[in-house]
């Protein structure tokens, strides 16, 4: 079992460090957030399936109750193996490696609508990406140099923003509920074992539904607003749960108060699924510099799993020793996400990945709440104009090359 956990941990680490980056680098600006939300909805689908399998196989004889749910995961691994050969490399990765012809082919395929590698829109995208990469020159920097602040503009700050966003995903208390919901229902609310398992499985469906609904808000309202509203709702849920369980322990109607607590655990799943679930998985893939996006995402994922471990280790002692006060801690932590996001996190919706690099080249201050370039939801005009300038430069270069070719042709004819 322990060897299996190590192997699965390595696989999960590689998966989570690369899947989001690949999605971000192959997505169009206006669909990037939606596609990562679909990825997270798929994760929650797996979580829901695992809950229902656990419930169903709890009635199975002997070790089948736990062996089959573990073995069933192989099915999804096989699905990944079957689909991966059809996935193109990220065009940004190909440009980093100097494989320009392949990069333009992938960009054309992703552009669709009959685009070819010679299409102006494809060439413009290629030039914008290459322009940023040529200016960064990060491939000569080591991990230590990046962590000491050398590299692209704001590289260390961006890595910290991505890592802390992933930390917020975990210290919201989500895995208190997703890992220990049955335990909480049984030991804190006095619910029977079977009913607790049924409620936990139903909670996973509630979680899945609202994780899917986040698809409709992530681009419309932006990362900042979605994160702050979701965090506020999560904090309110923990406060109500703390009040309900506290009154129950002091002689209140345990059935009514237990029902209120259960209901707000469900509301918490919904609130979390609408924002604090998806934004932290999306943000590190957007905020990090092009050349070090994989390293930044890896650091963010490592932070996520370290915080996951810390929360899981703290939960059982916390429930045993603090009782209802344990939920107040999570309420305070979730509420803290609001000023943190408002003060420090620039908006990444409606920006290309190259726009974000350009923003940090302006050397913005640490506090971004009063920086319109950082907080506006619509794409800044400054970045649109920069793209147009590159496209115009491309047209001029093309006309110049045509003129040179015509001149060479004339000289050749005259010589003949």
N, C-alpha and C positions, 0 to 999 in steps of 0.2 A: 504493500500500500504506500509506504514512504517513497520507494523508488518511483512508483507511478506518479506520485505527486510532484517529484522533482522533474521528471520527463514532461509531464503535462504543464508544469510551471514554465519550463523553457519554451515549450510550444506556444503557450498563451502569451508569454512575454514578447516573442517574435511577432505573433499575430497582431497584438494590440499596438505594438510600436510601428507597424508598417501599414496595416489596413487603412487607418484613417489618413495617413500621409498620402498613400496611393490615391485614395478617393479625392482628397483635396486637390491634388496635382493633376487629376484627369477630369475634373468637373468644371463646368462653366460657372462664372461668377454668381449668377442668380439662382443656381440650383445646388451649389456646393453644400449649403447648410441642410437642405432637404434630403440630400443623398446620405449625409452622415447620420441624420435622424432615422432614415430607413435602416441603416446599419445598426443603430442602437435598438430600434424596434425589433430587429432580428435577434439581437442578444436577449431582449426581454422575452421574446417568443421561446427561446431556449430555456430561460428561467421558469416560465410558466409551465412548459412541458415537464421540466424536472419536478416541479411541485405536484403536478397531477400524477406523474409516474410514482413519486414517493407515496402519495396517498393510495393509489391503486395497488401497488405492490406491497404495501404494509400488511395486506391480507394474504400475501403469498407465503408458502411454507418455507421454513428454514432460511438458508442463505440466499435464495432466489430474490428475497425482498430487497437486498442491496446489490447483488451481483448484476441483475438485468439492467437496472437504471444506470449503473456505471458502464456496462458494455454497450448500451444503446447509443452512447455518444459517438461510437465508431461510425455510425451511419452518416453523421454530419461531416466527419472528417473525410469520408469517401466522397461526399458531395463537393467539398472544397477541391479535392484532388481532381475531380472530373471537370470542374469549371476553370481552374487556374490556367490551363493551356490557352484559353480563349482571351485572357486578359493581356492587353498591350502594356509595355513598359511605360512609365510616366514620361511624357515628352521633356519635362524638366530634368529628369535623371539622364535621358539620352543626350540632351544638350550639355549637361555637366561633363559627360564622358566623351564629348566631341563627335557623337554619332548624329550629325546634323540631318542627313538624308532620312534616317529612320524617324527622327523627331518630327520633321515636317509631314511625313506620311501619317504619323499618329495624330498630329494636330488636325490634319485634314479629315481623318476618319472621325475624330471627336467633334469637329465642326459640323459635319453632315451637310445636307442640302446640296450634294454634288460638288462639294469643295475638293480641290486638288492641292498638291504641295505647292503649285505655282499661284494659287489664288491670293489676291491682295490681302484678304483678312488673315489667311494662314501665315503669310510672310510677315505681316505686321505683328502677330502674336509671337512668332519665332524671334523677331528682332527685339521686341520688348523684353522677353525672357533672357535672351542672350546679353542684352545691354546691361541688365541688372547683375547677371552672373559675372560678366567681364569686370564689372566695377568692384565686386565683392572679393574675388581672389581668395576664397576661404579655404580652398583645398590644401593650402600650405599650413593650416593651423591645427594644432593638436587640441585634445580635450582640455588640457591644463591651460593652454593659451586662451581658449574660448571662455572658460570659467573665470579667468582673470581679467576678462573684459576686452581682449583683443579680437579683432575680426570685424564683421559687418557692423553697421551703425546700430547701437543698442542691443548687441547680441546677447549679453548676459542678462539684461533687463527682460528681454523677450523670453528667454529660457525660463526665468523665474516666474514671469506672468503665466506662462503655459503650465509650469509645474504646480504653482499654487492654485490655479484653476482646477487642476485635477485633484489636488488635496481637498478643495472645497466639496468636490463631488462625494468624497468618502466621509469627511467629518460632518456632513449634514446629518448623519445617523441612518442613512439608507440601509446599511447592512446590519444595523440593529434589528430592523424590521424584516429584511429579506432573508437573513440567516436564522433569526431567532423568533420569528413571529409565533410559531406554534408554542415555543417555550414560554414566551411572554403571556400568551393567552391562557396557558395552563397554570403557570406559577404566579402571575401577577393579577390575573382577572378571574381565576378560578373556573375556567371553561374546561369541559371534558376533553380528553385526548382526541377522540374522533372528530368532534366538532371543531377543535382547534386546527386540526389538519385540513378539514374542509374549508374553513375560513381562510387559512393561509393560501390554499390553492386558488380560492376565489379572489383573494387579494392580488395574486399574480396576474389574473386576467384583467382586473381593474388597472393595474400598473401598465400592462401591455396596451390597453385601449388608449390611455392618455399619453403613453410614449409615442403612439402613432399620431395622435392629434397634434403633437408638437410640430409635425410636418407643416401645418397650416399657419404657424405663428413665427417660426424661426427666422424666415426671411422678411416677413411683413413688418415685424416689430424690432428686429435686430437682436444681437447677442446681449447687449447691456440690459435693455428693458426686460427681455424675457428672463434673464438670470435674476434680476432684482425682484421682479414680481413673483417668480417661483419661490425664491428664498423667503420672501415675506409670508407667503402662504404656508410654507413648510414650518416656519417659526410659530405661526398661529396654531397649527395643528399640534405641535409639541406642547404648547401652553395649555390647550384644552385637554390633551391627554394627561398632563401633569395634574391639572385641577380635578379631573374625573377620578383618577386613581388615588389622589390624595384624599378626597372626600370619602371615597369608598373605604379606605383604611381607617377613617375616623368615625365609622358607624353609619355612613350614608347607605342608601338603597343600592346594594351591590349589583343587582340585575340591571337597573336603569343606568347607573354610572358605568358599569362594564360595557353596556351596549353603546354608550356615548364614546367610550375609549376605543372600542372596536371600529365604530363608524369613522372616527378621526384618524385611525391607522389607515383606513381605506382612502380617506381624503388626502392623507400625507402621500401615499403612493401616487395619487393623481397629480398632486401639486409638484412633486419631485419629477415625475415623468414629463411634465410640460416644460421644464427648463433646466433644473439643476442636474438632470440626467444627461441631456444631450449637449448643452453648451460646453461643459468642461472637456468632453471628448472631441468636440469640433475645434475649440479655440487653439490648442497647441499646434494643430496641423496648419493653422492659418497664420498665427502670430510670429512663428519662428522664421528666420532668414532662409531664403531659398536654398543656399548651399548647405546649411546645417539643420534643415527641417527634420531629417531623420534623427539626428542626435538630440535635438530639442524635444521631439516627440518621445524618444526613448527615456529621456530624463523625466518627462511628465508622467509616462506610464509607470516608471519605477516609483515615483512619488505616490501615484494612485494605489499601487499594490502595497507599499509600505504603510500608508495610512489605513488601508483596508485591514491589514494585519493588526494595527494598533487598536482600531475600533472593535474588531472581533475579540481581542484579548481583554479589552476594558468592559465589555458589555455584561457578562455574567457577574463579575464582582460588583459592577456598578448597580445592577438590579438588586443584588443581595444586600448590599451595604447602604445604599441610598434610597431605595424605594422610589416613591414618586418624584423625589428631588432629582433623580437621574435624568428625567425627561426635560427638566428645566435647563440643564447643561446644553442639550441639543437645541433647545429653543434659542438660547443666547448665541450659540455658534452660528445657527442659520441666519439670525438677524444681522450678525456681523458681516455677512456676505454683501449686504446692501450697500453700506458705505465703502467697503473695499472695492466693489465693482464700479461704483459711481466715481470714486476718486482716481483709481489707478488704471482701469481697463479701457483702452481705446476700442471703438466699434470696428468690427471686421466685416460686417454684412455689406453687401453692395460694393465691395472692393475686390479687385483682382489680387492675387498673391503678390504681384509686383507692386501694386499700390501700397501695400503694407510696408514693403521695403522702402519705398519712396517716402512714406510718412516718417519713418524713423531716421531717414537721412536728413530731415529738417531739424533733428536734435530737439524733440519736444521735451518739456519738463516732465518730472515724475508724475505730477498731478495733472490729469487730463480733463477733469470735469468742466473746465472753462475754456477748453480748446475746441473750437467749432470743427476744425479739420479732423479731430479725433472722435468727436461725439455725434456728428450729424449722420442721419440714417442714409440719406441719398449719397450717391457717389460724388465726391468732391470734384468740382469743375477743373481744378488744377490738374488732377490725374487724367481726366478726359482729354485736356489740351495736350498733355505730354504724349499720350498715345497718338493723337492726331499729328503731332509734330514728327513722331517716328514714322508714321504711315506716309506723310508727305516727303520725308527724307528718302524713304524707300522708293517712292515714285520718281523723285529726282535722280536717284542713283540708277534706276531702271532706264530712264530716258537717256542718261549720260552713257550707259553701257550700249544702248541701241545706236546712239550717234557714233560711238567709237567703232562699233561693228560695221555700220554703214561706211564710215571713213576707210576702214581696212578693206572693205569690199571694193570701193572706188579705186584705191591704190592698186589692188590686185588686178582689176580690169584694165587700168591704164598700162600696167607693166606688160600684161598679155598683149 
